[in-house]
Structure formats: C-alpha cells, structure tokens
Amino acid sequence: VSLSEMFAKKHGYTVRANQEMYAIGFCNIIPAFFHCFTTSAALAKTLVKESTGCQTQISGVITSGLLLLVLLVIAPLFYSLQKCVLGVITIVNLRGALRKFLDLPKMWQVNRTDTMIWLVTMASS
C-alpha cells in the first residue's frame, strides 16, 4: 500500500487502501490453491520501470525474457571465474548491508533489545 501511495503522490492521483488490500487478496486466491508465488510489490523493480517510462504489464514479460536470455547466454561465461572473484562481486553488492555494522553503537544506545534481535538475525542469515 505504501508503494502505491508513493506513486500516487508523485503522479497526482489518490489511492484507497481498502481497495489495494482487496486487490492483493484477490490476486493471492489462485496461488493459495496451487504451488505458485504470492503477489507482492518489488520496490526496486518498480522504481526502475517507472523511471524508464514503462506503463504496461508487458514490460514484465520483456524483462523476464531478457533475464532468461542473459542466464542462458552469459552465465556460462562465468563458469571459469575463480571463486575469489565471485566472492568480491558478492561483497561489493552487500556493502550497503555491511555498512549497517557502523550503526551498531548508536543502535545499542537507542534500544539494546532491538540491537540484539538485529545481530541474531544478521548472524543467522
């Protein structure tokens, strides 16, 4: 609901929260009976598509086709890369999450229980 409200403010229209929740609920009826993914919002993907001017759902089909093409054509090229190079790529992509460790002293002063929950969650994942 917050994602739709953010775009509503940006583009000048109103959103009824009840209507959004009904829509999400109805979209999740079929996945409830079959082994399907539930409907949800993807903030990063939505922001990228909105900034590039996508206006229809066909952009999702084009995106998934392009992703499939990349996985089938380019992924085999990464087979011979050493594991340390792949590890560096992973660490660079996680640098935002790793920077959260700099906030630990401040978090500890604000709320020790929440900080311990964060530490346990971070360690377990």
N, C-alpha and C positions, 0 to 999 in steps of 0.2 A: 504494500500500500504506500509506503514511504517513497518508493521509486516512482510510482505513478504520480504522486503528489509533487515530486521534484520536477518531473517533466511538465506537469500541468502548470506549475508556476512559471516555468521557462517559456512555454508556448502560449500561455494565456487562456487556459480552459479550466473547468472545475472537475473534480473527481469526487464521487460519493464512495466513501469507504465501504459501506454495506454492499454496494454493487460490485466492488472489486473483490470482496471476500466471497460473494456468491459465485462470481466468475471463476475464481480459483478453485472453489469447492466443486463446481460442476465439471471443470476440466480434470479433476482428480477422480471422478467416478469410474471411468474406464480403467485407469491404472490400478484401482482398488481390486478389480476382479481378474486382472492379468498381471503377468510379470513385466511391468512397464515402469519407466521413470515417472515420478510425480512432477507436476507442473510447478515451476518456481521461476524466480527472476534472477537473471545473471547481470549484475551491475556493470561489470567491466565490458562485457559483450554489448550490452545495451548502449552504454556511453560511446563505444567505438562506432557502432552502427548509426547512432544518432548524429555523431559529429561528421560522418562521411555522407550523410544525406539519405540513408536508407529509409524508405517509407512503407514497404510492404513486407509480408512474411516470406516472399520468395527469396529475400536476401539470406535467410537461414538455410535454404536449400543450396544456394550458391556457395555459402560459407562451408557447409558440410561437404559438398563436392570438392571444393578446393582443399580442405583439410585431408580428405581421403586421398586425393592426388599427391599431396605432399608426403603423406605417410607411406604411400606405395612407391613413390619415385625417389624421394630424397632420403628417407630413413635408412635404406641400405648403405648409403654413403657414410653414415656414422658408425658402421659396424667396426671399422678398423681403428677408430679413435681410441686412444688409451683411456683407461678409467679415470686417471687423474684429470684429464681434460674435461671429461663429462662431469666430474666432481666439481671442478671450478665453475662450470656453467651453472650447476645447481646452486652453488654457494652464492654466486653473483645474483641469481634470481631470488634468493632468500635473504638478501641483505636488508630489506625492509623489516623482516621479522627478526633478524639478528640484532638490528638497532634497538629493538624494544628492551634488550638487556641493559641498555644505558639508562632506562627509566626505572629500573628496579629500586634504587634508593628512594626516589620520590614516591613510587607506589607503596613501598614499605612504610613510609611515614604517614601516608594517607589512610591505608587500610591493610593491616597485616594479614587478615583472613583472605581477602581477595588476592593479595600477592602470593600467598601460599597455594591457593587454588590455581592461579596462573602458572606457577612454577611446576606444580604436579602435572597440569595439562600439557605444558610445553615439553616436559621430560617424557611423558608417556606417548606423545605423538612424534 
